[in-house]
Amino acid sequence: MVKVKTLALSVGAALAWGTLGSAHAATTTQQVADLKAQVAELQQMVQQLSSQQQSQAVQLQQTAEIAAAKPAPVVAPVAASTKPGWFTLPDGQTQVKLYGSVRADATYDTKANPTSSINNNTNSVPLNSANGTKNNLNVTAATSRIGLDIVRPTEYGDLVGKIEADFMGSAVKSNNGENNANGNGSFRIRHAYFSLGKWLVGQTTSPFVNTDTAPETVDFNGPMGYGLTRTVQARYTQPITANQKLLVALEGGDVDNINSGTATTVFKNSSGTAITTTSSSGGNRLPALTARYDIATADKKGLLQVHGLLHENRISLNDNVDETKLGWGVGVGAKYSLTPNDTVFANYYHVKGDSKYLLYTNPAYVAYQNATTGATDVSIYESEYDTGLLGYSHKWSPKWRSTVAAGAIWYKNNNDYADYAKTVSSTSLNKKLYNIIVNSFYSPVKNVDLGVEYTYGQRETFASKTPTTDNQGDYSRVNLMAKYSF
């Protein structure tokens, strides 16, 4: 502003000086008047320009004050908004992704099939002497599933959630006797949990089972020597190094599904004679404790997992008759990619007094009531067994892959559980089981898998073979599967 005024006065002085300088030639009163008028007009222009600049300065200051008073707009996290397939909820923070699969399965049993279940039935296949019905076809689309992944940022890190379900719930029968085990299975929750930082609460895969170190199968359940149990749990994960971590979980009670008022436990006297069924209210008073330790190679080609399990087995006839035993298990699993196209798998477990976590196992225990002392003397005879699983997978091309696997379960033959099974000549308690699996998957387009699989297996019971009753049952099945994942 000062510079503008100085410039104007300098111009005015120059004009005045020039005019006065020329007055020696021709000076008139009118010229002096004109000069004064021009100087007055120039001063007026300078004052107007000064007023405008002051007004603009005030407006800029007011605008800055208003902007500073307004809250900053809420912006969705940049990282979340860049995830393909995710969308943001109206709160501007929560991100959700829908996923799932549309799947159809078909099985054809060339040997006798005990039920219409789409899952592997090696542990209950009819004994060869039973002359069961062969050549059975089963189909279902109940293996289809749908799920939601959810994430929301917090001051403690991302709050993550998952809800996943399929239609393979408990089998029911309609009024017309139709078995709904496959085609019309009830809606079933698979995963329902949330996690924040190192903590997870809800239902998901137990740390004791080996879903990460098992080969791929067409069969919906999976190979023998494998577990996929999902439990309600509170789990803590502690990273040890960049490639190692420890998982510890407390899992829901009633591990062996012995619910109040039922009679699922078998009671026999010392001679093997059945006693009148007695209702029991077993189940666990304490949660099961499970753990897993993961060790991955730096190049991510290999993974080693060590598993552990502790839980209570309990049978209670009344307040005065209550028997408990400790159920436990340990396991180790591994996989290694020899090449980008070749992967080997191996798993081993030793378990006592449990039947929930691994597939195709006998009941966890039998409860034995002494005939002499009566109902005041009840004992729990726990099962004890080992499992093994070996597998090899090969990718023939980006669209074609195959797997061969063998799994087995073998029970301890010289304990109270085995002696009980031999005494009563049980044809449902197995001493040995095995499966051999060969399959191939073809993916004609992205996210579509077509699978074919052949499984041969056998079970052998604790009961001895007689001239009329075999103690072995053979299992033979072809599986077909078509799946579209999204």
ZICORHU-V567999 format. One record per residue. RES is the residue in one small letter. PHI is phi in whole degrees, 0 to 359 (NA if undefined). Layout:
RES,PHI ; RES,PHI
//
This chain:
m,NA ; v,298 ; k,297 ; v,295 ; k,296 ; t,298 ; l,298 ; a,295 ; l,293 ; s,295 ; v,296 ; g,296 ; a,295 ; a,297 ; l,296 ; a,296 ; w,296 ; g,294 ; t,291 ; l,294 ; g,295 ; s,269 ; a,294 ; h,297 ; a,275 ; a,205 ; t,246 ; t,227 ; t,296 ; q,296 ; q,294 ; v,295 ; a,295 ; d,298 ; l,297 ; k,297 ; a,296 ; q,294 ; v,295 ; a,297 ; e,296 ; l,294 ; q,296 ; q,296 ; m,296 ; v,297 ; q,294 ; q,297 ; l,297 ; s,296 ; s,296 ; q,298 ; q,293 ; q,295 ; s,297 ; q,296 ; a,297 ; v,295 ; q,296 ; l,298 ; q,294 ; q,296 ; t,297 ; a,295 ; e,294 ; i,295 ; a,296 ; a,291 ; a,282 ; k,283 ; p,289 ; a,293 ; p,295 ; v,282 ; v,240 ; a,297 ; p,304 ; v,297 ; a,297 ; a,292 ; s,290 ; t,266 ; k,285 ; p,295 ; g,86 ; w,264 ; f,227 ; t,261 ; l,285 ; p,302 ; d,287 ; g,77 ; q,238 ; t,281 ; q,252 ; v,228 ; k,228 ; l,268 ; y,213 ; g,159 ; s,206 ; v,256 ; r,223 ; a,229 ; d,237 ; a,221 ; t,232 ; y,226 ; d,263 ; t,278 ; k,257 ; a,295 ; n,243 ; p,288 ; t,219 ; s,269 ; s,295 ; i,284 ; n,274 ; n,304 ; n,239 ; t,304 ; n,290 ; s,229 ; v,298 ; p,303 ; l,298 ; n,300 ; s,283 ; a,284 ; n,55 ; g,288 ; t,292 ; k,255 ; n,58 ; n,251 ; l,252 ; n,229 ; v,223 ; t,197 ; a,241 ; a,290 ; t,283 ; s,298 ; r,217 ; i,215 ; g,206 ; l,230 ; d,259 ; i,228 ; v,214 ; r,216 ; p,288 ; t,224 ; e,293 ; y,254 ; g,114 ; d,288 ; l,269 ; v,249 ; g,225 ; k,213 ; i,229 ; e,220 ; a,213 ; d,227 ; f,242 ; m,260 ; g,286 ; s,300 ; a,292 ; v,226 ; k,240 ; s,280 ; n,298 ; n,270 ; g,85 ; e,295 ; n,275 ; n,259 ; a,297 ; n,246 ; g,292 ; n,231 ; g,297 ; s,284 ; f,295 ; r,226 ; i,284 ; r,263 ; h,233 ; a,204 ; y,208 ; f,224 ; s,220 ; l,217 ; g,63 ; k,268 ; w,252 ; l,223 ; v,225 ; g,134 ; q,262 ; t,197 ; t,298 ; s,290 ; p,298 ; f,283 ; v,264 ; n,246 ; t,294 ; d,275 ; t,238 ; a,243 ; p,288 ; e,283 ; t,228 ; v,283 ; d,307 ; f,296 ; n,281 ; g,128 ; p,282 ; m,292 ; g,84 ; y,227 ; g,225 ; l,223 ; t,302 ; r,250 ; t,235 ; v,281 ; q,209 ; a,244 ; r,235 ; y,237 ; t,243 ; q,243 ; p,296 ; i,257 ; t,223 ; a,297 ; n,239 ; q,223 ; k,204 ; l,240 ; l,244 ; v,229 ; a,221 ; l,256 ; e,245 ; g,306 ; g,286 ; d,55 ; v,302 ; d,261 ; n,59 ; i,262 ; n,268 ; s,303 ; g,87 ; t,258 ; a,229 ; t,279 ; t,270 ; v,272 ; f,247 ; k,224 ; n,272 ; s,295 ; s,266 ; g,91 ; t,281 ; a,289 ; i,257 ; t,308 ; t,305 ; t,241 ; s,292 ; s,227 ; s,229 ; g,286 ; g,82 ; n,260 ; r,271 ; l,236 ; p,290 ; a,284 ; l,250 ; t,234 ; a,207 ; r,211 ; y,241 ; d,254 ; i,229 ; a,252 ; t,286 ; a,299 ; d,272 ; k,65 ; k,281 ; g,235 ; l,217 ; l,238 ; q,231 ; v,244 ; h,244 ; g,216 ; l,212 ; l,221 ; h,201 ; e,263 ; n,255 ; r,215 ; i,233 ; s,226 ; l,277 ; n,198 ; d,296 ; n,265 ; v,238 ; d,216 ; e,239 ; t,229 ; k,218 ; l,270 ; g,262 ; w,207 ; g,196 ; v,225 ; g,203 ; v,217 ; g,223 ; a,208 ; k,214 ; y,210 ; s,270 ; l,294 ; t,219 ; p,301 ; n,249 ; d,229 ; t,226 ; v,247 ; f,228 ; a,205 ; n,216 ; y,215 ; y,226 ; h,232 ; v,225 ; k,229 ; g,70 ; d,212 ; s,223 ; k,271 ; y,275 ; l,253 ; l,285 ; y,70 ; t,266 ; n,289 ; p,306 ; a,299 ; y,197 ; v,238 ; a,257 ; y,249 ; q,253 ; n,289 ; a,289 ; t,281 ; t,275 ; g,79 ; a,289 ; t,276 ; d,232 ; v,235 ; s,239 ; i,254 ; y,254 ; e,273 ; s,286 ; e,215 ; y,207 ; d,239 ; t,228 ; g,220 ; l,214 ; l,232 ; g,208 ; y,217 ; s,239 ; h,224 ; k,263 ; w,284 ; s,198 ; p,302 ; k,251 ; w,224 ; r,217 ; s,218 ; t,218 ; v,234 ; a,213 ; a,221 ; g,225 ; a,209 ; i,227 ; w,224 ; y,265 ; k,298 ; n,255 ; n,228 ; n,234 ; d,298 ; y,299 ; a,295 ; d,298 ; y,298 ; a,299 ; k,290 ; t,297 ; v,270 ; s,52 ; s,292 ; t,261 ; s,253 ; l,270 ; n,270 ; k,265 ; k,216 ; l,216 ; y,207 ; n,224 ; i,237 ; i,234 ; v,227 ; n,214 ; s,215 ; f,237 ; y,233 ; s,244 ; p,295 ; v,222 ; k,301 ; n,75 ; v,244 ; d,236 ; l,245 ; g,234 ; v,225 ; e,210 ; y,241 ; t,234 ; y,242 ; g,209 ; q,204 ; r,236 ; e,231 ; t,271 ; f,290 ; a,295 ; s,280 ; k,287 ; t,237 ; p,300 ; t,248 ; t,234 ; d,279 ; n,249 ; q,230 ; g,226 ; d,261 ; y,235 ; s,213 ; r,214 ; v,250 ; n,249 ; l,235 ; m,212 ; a,228 ; k,220 ; y,244 ; s,261 ; f,224
//
